[in-house]
Amino acid sequence: MDHLYKSHSWKYGMMLCIPNVLLASNASKKLAVNEVTFTHAVFWGAAHPDVSSCWSETRTFEMCCVKWDSGALPGQKCWSNGNRPQLYQLCCIAKPDQPPRSFFSCVGRGVFWERLRQTVSLFRSFQALSDTPLEKANPHECLLGGVLASMLTLVHITTANRSMERKVQDYDRAEYLLKVLFSSPVTLEEILASGWPLFLTLDFFRWDPGFQELADKRLPGVMAGDQTMRWSNTLSTAIQAESNGRIPTDLVMKLSSSVAKSEEQVLWQLMPAFVSLVNYHNLRKVDLPRAEELSPLGFEAKQLILLADAQLKAWISLFTHPFSLLIKVEVPLVNLLQALSWPGVVLTHPGAYMADTVHFPGSRLAEVVARPQRFADLPLVEQHIFSGFDAASNMVRTTGQPMCYAPGFLFVILAMAALGSCDGIDRIVCGTWPAVRVWDIGASYGDCLLWAAAVLLSHWAGPKLELRGFEALPTAAAAFKRSAESLREAWRYETSARGSMRNIDFSLLVEELAMREVRESIEISYPSHSMALATFHRCQERYAGEASNNLLNCIVKTTRSETLDTYLFDLPARGPIDVLKIHVQGDELSVLRGARASLDSGFVCLLHMNLETLSLQTDDVQSLSQMAEEVLQILHSGFKGVLVSLWDQRPATREAVKFAILKSQNPDKSTWRPPDAKRPPSSEELHHELVAWTEQGECNKSVAVAAASSLWASMAVAFDSEQRKSESADVG
């Protein structure tokens, strides 16, 4: 895999398709972007594509705006002397009324940066990078990634003949690059929103005696007295414990008072920036998510981060060794910045699923639509996630994509959009699809439904589009509700501001509710590192038990459950569900048991279900085999189906369904490699999902059924025939 790193600028045949929002620079600032999304990005501090129209592959921020040495002024290679000051101000300096610019993530800069970014953000082993040449991570190509790599080199590049002199050189290089960063026009807000865990890495160095010794040689002396140290430690503990809650202001005031009384001049100059950041943290992570109106609090948060940025950079500029300074500083500044490095709102690119990237082979999806380029230029989606460390949320921050990795669902939605746009379809036939309903049980942060909404809203020609998500975990459901409201608001803006001729009745509803076989109040658990793994089955055994260091544990929350049959019966206006997606971490069979009447009576047209997670219930092979039989028995009334992976589809025979469930007992442990549409995984690596549909009743008018039939009708197998086979086998 070393060939991937020969050039950091290596490009994919199809790179991430970022919407064209670049504008001609003018005083009127006429935005060719969704104004709601842009404004929300300002208030939430969510990175938004640059709107200056300054940059190209040959003219980058690193080339034109960063002062790399003490002699040359930035921009000499980019602009002539006559217009350099004006263009530097226009292109390089962040504007106070705009969101942080997203290009600091270096998405689209090549496979080297994509792999490095994912590895450090998702805390994967560096071995997965096949000995990534961290020392070759050129900050002139990607400023933040290069600065972070220079610090990681101090720890992860270790050889037997690496001399102390070389280690000191690496340390001084990290020192130099951090100084370049803090003297550049990159704002603190842009560093926090970039997805590069710069401050998390810095926190590691603060606790290492060897690096403390190197820092002492450059910045000798003690910065804080005993009283300040005690309050700093107390506040540090509070920040770590409340990374998703309010930081106690009284502790901040006591620390500030201690610093002032002891006349610790170095720390006294830092405290205004520190207090501003604490208030910013409390606004963004606690107050804004609960606010009914974003404008007042969002504007205040933006002013606080601007103030903190100016104060912090002024303080750091007083020192010649910023790396050593941040290693030595006793006030928990780095802890606070680390807590702020997990933005709770990310602007994702749904269209990126149609492009081949290091993360997802989009060309596999492009095969199901006639004109895939039409699906690539989708608008940004404002996605709310957990504003702390969380594996699924980190994935969204890292990739800039909704975390929906359900191939069967993705295929069906794209095929529905292609059919529903009525391109090349007789209008009379198209008119038989008056509405579409997509429901997701176990929606988590809503990634799949948000992606589906973006695709369908861009291409659906029918009068009604209803999406409904069910999420049992309160925190995830609350975040999903905020995303849904933002999407509805953005859609209202699009239809009114752009004068859209499509009069679509669009709704996206979120229920904090579990769907099971009984109605009850019940406890649900999730491993502390990932809310997306919330389950009713053996959380502690499956997740926390894997951690030899006991750092992982399962958190328990109380939720309520309902049956799909009862929920549908209680709705004032009932109609068939075109797509019912079920991914509930081992509880799938319980959902089906509570939906028997709806499935038998044709109220569910197409079912998408994950099979491999059923093993969360039990390790017993015979029990899992019985589950497979029950799945087939429940679906025997008029359903037919296929098993789908991104690379392969096959008939959902009794043996194949059973194998798909039992296969999860032996998960593949091979080394991760980039997905390649031309070189699919081996059959042992493939995981298949069940897609089943019926044409009975009103479902014969469903565009979802038409979509599934267009994709897989030739290989689908009827479950009633599979049931008869099973009964015959039992009699035999």
N, C-alpha and C positions, 0 to 999 in steps of 0.2 A: 504493500500500500504506500510505499515511500514516494511513488511517482505523483501522488496527490499533492505533495508538498514541494515539488520542484519549482512551482511558481505559485506564489500566494494569490496571484490574480487569475488563476485558472477559473474559467467560466463554464457553467452548464450550457447545454444546448438551449434549454429554456430556463431562465433564471426566475426568481420570485417576481411575480407580476404585480408590481406596486402601482396602485391607481395613479393616473396622470393628474396630479394636483399642483404641479409646478406652474408658477405664474410669471408673467412679465412683470418686472419690478416697476411700480409706479406709486405715486403718492396716494392714490385713492384706495390702494390695497383691496382691489376687487377680487374677492375670493372665489375661485372656481372649485370650491370644496363644499361639502355639506356644512353649513354654518353651525348647526347644532352640535355636530361632532367636534368641530374645531373649537367652539366655545367651551364645551365640556372638557376637552383636553386641556384648556387653559386652567380651568378650575380644579381639575383632578391632578394636574401635573403629569398627564399621560403623553408619551412621546408621539408627535404627529409628524408626518412627512414635511420636509422643508418647503416653504412657499415663496422663496426668494428667486428661484430660477437661476441661481448663480453657478450651479455645479454640474460637472460632467465627469466622464471617466478620466479625462486628462486635466481637469481642474478640480481639485479636491480641497476640502477644508484644511487638511493637514499640510497641503502644499502652499495654500494662500494665506492662512490665518495664524499659523503657529510659528513662534519665534524659537528656532532650534539652537541658536548660539547668540552670543552677546554682540556680535557685529552686525550681521545682516538683518534688515527689517523684513517682516513677513510680507508676502505678496509681490516681491520683486519679479518673480517668474510668471505671475498671473496678470498683473495690470501695469499699465504705463505709469510713469511718475505723476503725470498730470491728473489722473482720476483715481490714483491709489487710495487717498484718504476717504473719498466718498464711497468707493466700492468696498473698502475694508469695513467701514461703518455699516453699509447696507447688507453685506453678505456674511461678515464674520460675527458681528455683535448680535447677541440674542435680544429680541425685542420684548419689553416688559408686558405687552398685551398679547403675546403669542405663547403657545405651549412649547415645551422642550422639543428640540429637533431630534428626529428619530435616527438620522444617519450615523450617530455615534455607536449604535449597536453593531455596525458593519455588516448587517444582513445584506447579502448580494455581492459582497466583496470577494467571494471565492471560497472554495471548500476548506482551506486552511482555517480561516476565521470562523466559518460555520461550525466546524468540528471543535475548535478550541472553545468557542463560546458555549456550546452545549455541554462540553465536558466540565468546565469550571462552574457553570451555573447550576448544573444538575448533580454536581459532586460525584461524577463518575471517575473511575480509576483512569489515570493517565495511560495505563497499559492499553486501554481501548483505542488510543490514538496511534498505536504502533510507534512508540518512541517519538512522539511529536517533537520537532526541533524548536522548543520554546525560545531558545536563544536567537532563533531566526525570525521571531515574530516582530516584524519591522513596524515600529510605531509611526513611521512616515506613511504607512498604508492604512493603519487603523490606530488612532491615538490611544484610546482607552484600553483596547485589547493589548497593545504593545506595552503600555505602562504596567498593566496587570501581569503580563507574561514576564516582565523583567523582575517582578517580585517573586513570582512562582519559581523562576529559575534558581533563586537562592536556596530553595528547598528541594525541588524535584530534579535538578540536574546535579547528580552526584556521581563522581567517578573516582576510582582509586588514586589516580594521579592528579587530582584537582588540588592545587596548592592553595595555601592560605592567601597568597598574593592574588590568585584568581578569584577567590571568594570575596576579597575586599574590592576587587575591580567590579564584580557583579553587584555588590552592595552599593558602590558609588554610582554605578549606572542607574540603579533603581532610584537613588537619591536625585540624580540629575533629571531623570524622566518625570519624576513626581513634581519637581520644581517647574519643568516645562509645562506640565499639565495645569498646575495652579496659576501659572502666569499667562495661560492662554485664554481665549474668549469662551471656552467651554464653561457653562454655568454649573454650579453645584446641583441644581435641579436636573440638568441634563445627565450628569454623572449618575445620579440616583435612578433616573428613568431608563438608563441605557441597557440594563440587564447584565452588565459586567459587575461581579461581586467584589469590587475594589476594596470596600471597607471591611468586609468579612475577612478578606485575606490579611489586611493590616492588623486586625485584632489578633491573628495568630502570632505575629511577630512581637506583639506587646508582652506576651507571656513566655517568650523564649529567652533564657539567660544569655545565650550566645549573641543574639541580636541586641539585647539590652546593653551588653558590653561594647559592641560596635557603636551603638548610639551614644553611650556615655563618652566615648573618645571624641566624638564630634560635637556633642552638646554636654559638657561636664556640668555637674552640680545637680542639686535637688530642686524641683520646681515647687513642691507643696509641703506644708508642715503636717504634723500628725492629725490635727483637727480636720483639716481639709481632706486628708486621705480617708479619714473615717466616713465623712459625709459623701465623698466620692464613691467609696465602696458600697455604701448603703444605696445610693442612687443608681449605681451600676447594676446592682441586684434587681432593683425595681424596674429598670429599663428592660432587662432580659426577661423578667417575669411578665411584664406588661407590654410585650412587643406588639400586641394587637389591641391594647387597651390604653387608658389614659395614664400618662406619666404623672405622678403626684407633684403638683406645683409647690407644695410646702417644702418638699425635699430640695427642690431646685433653689428656693429662696434661702434655705438654711445653708446650702453649699455656697451660694453667692455671698451671703453674709460672712461666712467663715473666710472666704478668699479676701473680702474687703478688709476685715479686721486684722488679718495677718499681713496685709500689705504685700501680698504675693503678686508683684507687678505683672509678671508674664501671664499668669492665669487671670488676673483682673481684666486685662485687655481682651481676653477670650470670652468672658462671661456674657456680654451682650449678644454675641453670635449664638452662644449655647442656649440662652434663654429663648431667643427667637426660634431656634430649631425645635425646642421642646414644645412651644406653642404651635408651631407648624405641624409637628407630629400629632398633637392632640386634635387639631382641626381636621387634618386629612384622614386620620385613621379612626377617629371616634365620632366627631361632630358631623362631618360632611356625609358619611353614609346614612346618618339618621335624619338629615335635614330634608324638609319638604321643598325648600327653595335653595338652589345652589348658589345663586349670584352673590349674596352678602358674604357667606363663609368662604366661597371659592375665591372671591376677590381678596379677602383678608389673608387667606393662605398664600396666594400668589405674592402679595406684598411682603409677607414674612420670609418667604424663601429668597426673595430678591435682597432683602435686608441682610439676612444671614449670609448669603453668598458674598456680598460686598464686605461685610465685617470679617468673615473667616479668611478671605483672600488677603485682606489688609493685614491681619494678624500673622498669617503664614509668611507673608512677604518680609516680615521683620527678621526672619531666620534664613541662614544659608543652607540649612539641612532639613528640609520639610519631612523627609522620610524618618529621620532620627527623632524629629520633634513629635510626630504622631505615634512613634513607638514609646516615647518617654512620657507623654502628657498624662497627668494623673486624673484630671477631670474626664469623666466617661464620654468624651466627644466621639471617639471611634465607635463605642457601643451604640450611641444614639444614631450615628450615621449608618451603622449596620442595620439597625431596626428600620430606618427609612429607606433602605435599599430594596425593599419588597413592595413596590407600588401596588395598590389595590385595584387600579384600573389600567387596562392595557388596550390600545387600539389594535385590533387584529385584522389580518388580511384574508378573508375567506377565499379569495381568488387564488391564493398561493397553492391551494390543493390541486389546481390544474397544471402546476409546473413541477418538473422533476427537481427536487432539492436533495440535500444530504439527508433530509429527514423523511421525505415522503415521495414515492414515485408517482407523481401526478399524471404521467402519461397513461397509466393504467385506467384512471378515471376518464381521461379524455376520450378513450375508445368508445364510450357509451353515448356520446353526443356527436352530432354531425359537425357542429362548428364550435370546437372547444374554446376558441379565442373569445367568444362572446361571454363565457363564464369566467374568464380570467380577470376581467376588469370590473370587479365588484367593489362597492364602496366599503370603507372601513367600518368595523363594528366595534362599538364601545363595550368592552367586556369587563365586568366586575369579578374579581377573584379574591382570595384570602390575602389580607395585607400583612402577611408574616410568612415564615418558612412553611412551604407546603409543596409537595412534589408536583402535583397537577398544576398548581398555580405557577411554579417555576418553569414548567414546560411551556405554558402559554407565554410567559415573559420572554423566554429564550427564543422560541420559534416565531413569535408574532402571528401565530395561527391558533384558531380554536382547537382544543384538544379533543377531536372527534376521530377516533381510529376504529370505526365500525364500517368496514368496506361494503357489506351488504346494504346498509343504510345509505351510504354515500352514493352507491350505484343507483339505487331506487330513486332518491331525490333528484339526482341529475337527469335521469330518464324521465321522471315526472315533469321537470321543468322544460325539457326539450319537447315533450308532447303537449304540455299545457300552454306553451307559447303559441301553439297552433301554426307554426311555420310549416308550410307544405302539407297541412292537414285540412281536409274538407271542413268548412266552418260548421256544417250541420253535425258532423261527428264530434268536433271540438265542443259544440254546444251541449253535448251530453255530459260534460264534466263541469257542472255549475259551481262546485265547491271542493275544497280539499281540506282534510283534517289530519294533522300529524301530531301524535301524542308520544311523549317520552317518559317512561316510568324508570326512575333512577337517573334523573337528569343531571345530577351534580351541579356544576356551575352553569349548565345550560349550553355547553359548547356545541353539541350536535344540533340542537334546535336553533341556536343563533346562526349557525352555518346554513341550516336548511332555510331559515327565514330570508337570509341574504340572497340565496340562490333563487328561491321561489318568487320573492318580491321582484326580482329583476326580470323574470321571465313568465310569470303566471298571468294568463289572460282571462281567467275566470273571475266571477264577481265576489267570491268569498274565499278567504284563506285563514284558517284557524289553527294555531299551534298551542299546545298545552303541555306543560312540564310538571312532573311530580317528583319532589325531592324531600326525603325524610329528614335530612340533617338541617337543623335550623340555620346555621351559619351559611351553608352553601345555598339554601333556598333564598335567604335574604339577599345574597349577592346576585343570584340569578334574577330576582325580582327587579333589582336596580338596572341590570342589563336590559331586561325586557322593557322597562319604562323608557330607557334611553332609545331603544330601537323604535318603539312606537312614536316617540317624539321626533326622531329623525325622519321617520316615514311621513309623519304629518307635515313636516317642513318640506320634504321633497315634493309631495303632492300639491302643496299650496304655492310654494315659491317657484317651482318649475312648471306649474300649470299642466300637470300630468293628465292625460286623457284617460288613463286607466282608473276606473272607479272601483277599487278593490276594497271590500270590507275586511280589513286585516285585524286580527287579534292575536296576542301572545300572552297567555295566562300562566301563572306559576302557582302551584299548590304545595304548601308545606305538609306533605302527606306521603305515607307509604301505602302501596297497593299490595295486599296480601290476601290470604284465604279467610281471614276473620277480621272483624272490626274490634280494635282494642287499643289501649295505651301500652306501648312497648319500648324497651330500651334498644338502642342501636349503638354500635361501637365502631371506632375507626382508629387505625394506628396513628400515632402522633405526627408522623412525617407526611401523611397524605389523607385528606378528607375524602378523596375520590374512592378510597377503598373501604368506605363505610359498609358494614355488613351486620346481619343478625346472627351470623354463624361463626363461632370459634375465632374471633378476632385475636385474642391473646395468644392462642395456640399457633395460629398461622403466621402472625406478623411479629408480635413482640417476642415470641419464643425464638425467633430466628436471630435475635441480637445477642451476641455473646457478651457484649459490654453492658447490657441492660439499659441502654440509653433510650430504647424504644418502649413505649407502653401504649395500651389501648385506652382511649378516652370514651366515656360512656355518656350518651345523651338520651333524653326521653322524647319520643315522638308518638304519633298516633297513626293507626292504619285503617284502611277501608278496603272493601272489595270493589273490583271494577264493576261487577254486576250491580251492586247497590248504588255506586256513584253514578253510573249511566242512567239508572232508573230514576234517580232524584233530579236529574237535569231537566229544566223546563222545556227545552227543545232538544229532542234526541235525533241523531242521525248517525250513519255508519262512520267509524273511524277508518280513514284511508290507510294510515300507517300507525301501527302500535309498536314502538320500540321498547324492549325490556332489557335492561342491564342493571341488575340489582345484587351483584356480588354474592351469588349462591342461592338467592331466594326466588329465582325465576319460576320454579315449579309451583311455589306458593301463590305467585301472581296468577298463573294459569288456572289453578284450582279455584281462585276467587273470580275467574272470568269465564267459567264454563258456559253459563247461559248466554252471555254475549257472543262467545265464539260459535255456539251451536245455532244461534238465531241470526247470524249474519251481520252483527254490529261491529265486527272487526274484519276488515277486508284484507289487510296484509299485516303479518306479524314478523318482526325482526327480533331475534333473541340470541344472546350470547350463551354458548353451551359450556365452555371450559370452566366457568366459575362455579358450576354446580358442585364441583368437587370440594368447595369450601364447606359443604354440609358434612361430608364424610370421606374417609379414605377407603372405605370398604368397596371393593370392586363389584360385589353382588348387588349392593344397595344402589350404586351408580347405574348398573345395568337395569335395575328395576325403574329408576328414574327415567331412563331413555324410553322404556316401554310405556310409562305413563304419559310422557310428552306426546308420543305417537297416538295413544288412545284418546287424549283430550282433543287432538287435532283431526281425528278420523272423520269428522262430519263435514265433508265437502272441501277440505283443504288439500292442497298439493304444494310441494316445495322443493327447494334445492339447498345445498350447503355451499356457502360462498366464502372465499378468501379474496385478497386483493389480486392474487395471481391465478386462481383456480376456482372453478365451479363444478359441482357434481350432484347427481340425484340424491335426494334425502331419503335413501332407503333405510330400512330398519337397522341394518348392519352399520351403515355409514354414520347414522345419528349416534348409535351406541359407541362407535369408535371415537367420534369427536368428543364425547363426554369423558370416556375412559382415558383418552390421550392426555388429558390435563394432569393425570397422575404422574406423567413422566415429562415435565417441561424441558424444553431444549435449553441446554446450558452453554451452547457454543458461543464463541466470541461474536459480538455485534459487528455487523458490517453494513456499509451503506446500501440502502435498498436499490436494486437494479432491475428495471422492468424487463431487460433482456436476459437477465440471469436470475430467475426466481429462486426462492429458497427450496431446499429439498422437501420432500413430502413429510419428513419427520418434523420439519420446522413450521409447517403450515398449520394455522388454526382456523377452522371453519365456523362460520355463524349460520344460523338457520334463518332462511327467508321462506315463509309459507303464505299462501294467499288462497282466496276463495272467490268464486264468481256467483255465489248464491245471493238471492234477493237484490237489494240495491247495489251490492258490490259489483254487479256486472256493468255499472256505470262509473266505477271508480277509475280515476286516472292512475292510481297506484297499481291497480291490478293490470291495467293496460301496459304500464311501464314494466312490471315484472314479467308479463307474458312476452313483451317484445325482447326482453333480455334472455329469458331462460325457459320459455314454454317447451322447447324441444327436449329438454332434459328433466323437467319437473316430474316428480312421482307423486301419485295420489296416496294420501295417508290411509284412506279406508281400505285400499288394496293391501297396504302394509299391515294394517290391523288384521285383515283376514289371514294373511300369511302367518302372523304371530299366533292367531287362534288355532290355525291348522297345525302349527308346530307343537302347540301345547297338547292338542288332541293326540298327535302322533306320539 
